[in-house]
Amino acid sequence: MFDSLFNKNKNKSISDDVDVIEKIHDEFFTEVIRLKEYAKNASSLSTNKQTLIDKCNRLKSLGFVKTVEITEAEKEIERLKKLETENASKSQLLKAIEYFTVRYPNYRFIDEFSVKNICAKYSLIYGSIAEYKGSVPDKNLEHIEKFKIDEFDECYFYRYYFLSKNIICSRNEFLTHKNSNSRHDTGSNTHTGKAALEIVAPASDFDLTEHEIKDFKLTKKPAPDPIVLKPVIYNQIKYYLIVTAWGLESNDDVVINHNMN
């Protein structure tokens, strides 16, 4: 089904394409391991400049705002704040990984930042399955049909007319928002609903008529390997579970039930 892509490069063998597809699949399915190790590694918040920070506070209490000590101390304070924010993010990520690993052990977890990085690396994009133009093999269609998660874990979104992006939320928040705006409809927002399945594939497999590609620049020849992602939510942050994937000529039997054990 990807003959048109391969024929553009006569010197490239089919086995090379298979190797690329396998590398992409492997990165998606093993990313959760790297994410878990990253999330476990909290940064130290200790500082050898506490005396300077204390002096900074004393100076400020007297009205000083631009001394050398204050400037240097504020750099250290800003560094510690960034580390504290990073640690909080890592803690949230680790909790999400543990939650979805226990709830859905047969499906691999991945976050959106990782999806973007892998897409950028292999010149792929991701988006709603509604815009996907490629074919779907029967076995992968069955994987998608059988994929189920609890309503509590579903990712929802709503959209304000004056904003250019969707507001990600949980089911309960969505229903609250919907009910509230049904009673007080100002015409400034709209209800949407459950987030649709998303798919990773070459840009050529998407209908881009009314869309644009952001966040990374496509520079290399796209490698064909659709990967279907299910948006899920944890503590108001959107993540993904990998539903299914297929590759060259749909012959590779990748995918479902790759548990963490």
N, C-alpha and C positions, 0 to 999 in steps of 0.2 A: 504493500500500500504506500510505500515511500519510494517507489522507483524513480519518480521525477527528481527527487533530491539526490539520489545516488548517481543518476546519469549525468549530473552536472560535473562530476569529478570522476573521469574514467580511470584515473590512476589509483584511486582509492579502493581497496578491496572490501568485500562484504564483511570479512572477519574483522577489519579495522572498525567498521561501524558497530559491529556486535560488541567489540571491546569497549567502545565509548559508552554504549548503552549500559553495559554491565557496570562500568565505573559510576555512571550517574545513579543507577539504581542502588548500588552499594553505598554511595554517599548519603542518599536519602534514608536508607534503612538503618545505617549505623550512626547517623548524626545524633540520635538520642544518647548514645554512649558518650560521645564527646561533650554534649550539652550537660550531661549529669556530672562529669568530671569537672567541667568549668564551674558549674553551679556550686559544687562542694568546696571550691577553693576561695574562701572568703579572704579579703584583703585585711591586713592588720591596720587598726586605727590608732596604733601607738605613735607618739611623736617625740622627738628629742628637742622640740622647740616650745615646750609647755611654759617654760619660764618667760620666753619672749611673748607668748600669747597672753600670759597674765599681765605682763608689763603693758601690752597693747591695750588691754581693758582698763588699766589704771589711767593710762594717758587719755583715752577717750572720755573717761568719766570727768576729766578735768577740762575737756574741750579741745584737746589736740585731735586732729584728723588726718594729717599728712606727713607725720614724722617718718623717718627711715624705719624705725621699729614697727610702726603700724603697717606700713607698706609690706614689709617682709612677713610680718605675722599674718596678715590677711591672705597672702599667697598660700601659707601653710594651712590656714583655716579653710580656704577654698579647696585645697587638695584633699583634706580630710572629709569635707562635705561630699565631694565627688565619689570618694571611696565608700562612704556611708550609703550613698544612693546606689552605687554599684552592688554593694553587699545586699541591700534590700531587694534589688532586682534578681540577684542570684538566688536568694532565699525563696522568692516567689516562683522562680523557674523550677527550682528543685521540688517545691511542694506540688506544682502542676505536673511534673514528670512522674512523681510518686503516685499522685492521684490517678492519672490516666493509665499508668502501668498496671495498677491494681484493678481498676474498673474495666479496662479493656486490654487484657494481656496478649491478645492475638493481633493487636495492631500497634504499629510503631508510631511514636510521638515525634513531632518536629515543631519548631517555632517558626514564626514568619520571617524573622531575621535570617535564619538558616536557609529557608526557601529562597529568599532573595539572593543570598550569596551563591548558592548552587546554580541558580538561574543565570546569574552574571558570569559565573565561571564557564558555563557550557552554552552560552548564548541561547537560553530558553526564556520563556515568559510564563506567567501563570495568571489565570483568570477564571471567570465563571464558565461552567460547562455549556451554558447557553450560547457562548460565542465560539465553541469548539467546532471545527469543520471536518476533522478527520474521522476515521472509522473507529468503531469500538468492537473488538473481538467478542464472540459469544461468552467465552469463559470469564472475561472481565466484566461483561454486563451482568453475569450472575453474581460475581463478587459484590458489585455495587448494589444490586437488588437485595442481597442478603445482609448488607451492612446496616446495623441498627445501633443507636445509642439512646440513653435515657433522655427524656425531654429536658430534664434539669441541666444537662450538659450541652444542649443545643445552643449554638451561637445565633443571636438575633441582631437585627439592626433596624434603625429608623433614620430618616433623612430630613433635615430642614431644607426648605427651598433655597434659603439664602446661604447655605453652606455647600461646599463642593465635595464633601466626603460623607460617608455613612457613619453614623454613631453606633458603635458596637456595644451590645448589651446582653444581659441574660434574659431568659424567658420572662421571669417575674418583672424585671424592669421594663421590658417591652410592653407587657400587658398593662402595667401601671401607666405607662406613657400613653398607650392607645386609649385606655379608658378615660384618662384625664383630658386628652385632646378631643375625644368624642363629645365630651360635655362642654368643652370650651374651645371650639374650633376657631382659630384665628386666621386660618388660611396660610400660616407661615411654615407649616410642617406637614409631613405626610407619613402615614404608617407604611411600613414595608413588610417585614416578617422574618422568617427563618432564613439564615444565610444558606445560599445554594452551595452545592458541591463545587469545588474548584479543580482545575486541571493544569498540570505543568506540561508544556509541549513547545515545539518550535513556533515562532511567530507566524510562519506560513500556515499553520493549522488553526489559526484564529481568524474570525471575521473582525477586522480592525477598522471597518468603515466609519464607525462613530466612536472610535477609541484611540488612545495614544499610549505609548510605552514610557513609563517613568522609572526612576530609581537606578537604572543601570543601562549602559549602552551596549547594543548588540554589534559585535564586530566580526565574529567568526561564523563559519558555515554552521547552521543549526543541526544538532544531532537529534534524530527522531526517537522520542521515548516518552509517550504520555504517562503521567503519574497523576492519579486522582486523589485529591485531598478533601477531607471532611473538616470544615471549621468547627471548633469546639471552644468553649469559654471556661475560664477558671479565674475567679476573683477579678472579673471585668476585663480580662486580657484574652485576646484571641490566640488560639493555638490550632494545630492540625493533628488529625490522625490520618495515616496513610491507608487508603482504602484498597487500591489495586494499581497495577502498572503493567505496561506491555511495551514491546520493542520491535525490532526488525522483523518484518513479515509476520509479526504476532506469534513467533515460534518460541520465544523465551517464556518459561513457565515461572515467572517471578510472582511472588507476592502475597498472598494473604497468609495469615497465621504464622508470621515470623515473630514468635514471642520473645520475651526478654530473657528467657532461661537458657 
